[in-house]
Amino acid sequence: MKKFHIKKGDTVIVNAGNDKGKTGKVLEVLRDKDRVIVEGVNMVSKHTKPNPKAPQGGIIKQEAAIHISNVNLVDAAGKATKVGYRMEGEKKVRYAKTTGEEIK
């Protein structure tokens, strides 16, 4: 299984593509496809038939996956950062390379 520097719930900034500069929370990480789904980024229109969730059917907007190489983690200052790992006692923690702060 692949390991990525971005996890579900992280705040990321898009650094390439039509949504460059937008930030959002990671909703899902698709490890097998090297992609992430970010809240409010890469919105697509999907045509749906009537179903219990959408009784009228019609066109709904939803997030599409974006390649993981096109996003960076956001540090406390709101800037893009790389992720580092260090040991604190017996625990391995992620930290922002720009500020050195631990990523929760």
N, C-alpha and C positions, 0 to 999 in steps of 0.2 A: 504494500500500500504506500502511496506517495505521501510525503509530508509537506505541508505548506506553512508559510509564515503568517497566513491569515486564517482566522477562525470565525465561526458563526458568532455574531454579536459584536464584532470589531467595527470601528468606524474607519472607513477608507475613503480615499480621494482617487478619482479617475484621472490617469495621466496620459491617456491616448484615446482617440476616437471622437465621435460626435458629442459625447457627454463630457469631454475633457474639462476638468476643474470642478465638477460636481462632487459632493460628498454624500455619503449615506451609510447606513448600517448594513452589514452583511446578513442576509436572511438565510442563505444556504451556500454550502461549499460542495461542488460536484467534483469529487476527486478523480473519478475515472475520465472526465472530459477536460480537466485542468481549468475549470470555470467557476465563477461565483455569481450569485444573484444578489444585487445590491438594491436596497430600497430606493425607489424613485429614479433609478438610472436605467437607461436602455429600454424605455417603455415601448411596447408594441401593441397593436390593435389585434385582438383575437375575435373571430366570429364564432359565436356559440349558439347551439340549438337550445330551445327551452329545456330547462331541467329544474330540479327542486331548489337549487341554489339561485338560479336566475330564471324565474318563471316566464319572463318575456323573451328571453334569449337576446340576440342582438350582438352588438360590438362592445367588448370590454377591453380596457387598457390594463396591461400587466407587465411586470418586469421580465425581461429576457436575460439569459446568462451572458456574462462578459468574461473574456479570458483573464486569468489571474495575473498575467504579466502586465496587464493594463491598469492595475490598481496598486496603490501603496497605502500602508497604514498611516493614520493621522496621529501625531503626538499631541501632548497637552496644549501646545501653542497653536495647533490647527494647521501645521505644516506636514508635508509628506516626509516619512522617515523609513529607514530600513530597520529590520528587527534583528536584535542580537539575543543570545542566550547566555546566561551565567548561573552558577550555582550559588544559592544562598542557603548555607547549611546543607541539609539533605535534599533541598528542593531546587529543581531547575525552573528558572523564571525567565520570561521574555522581557526585554527592555528596549526602549526607543534609542537608536544610535545617536540621534540629534541631541536629545536632552539627558539621556542616561536614566530616565525615570522608568520604573517598572510598569509594564502594561498589565492592566487588570483583566 
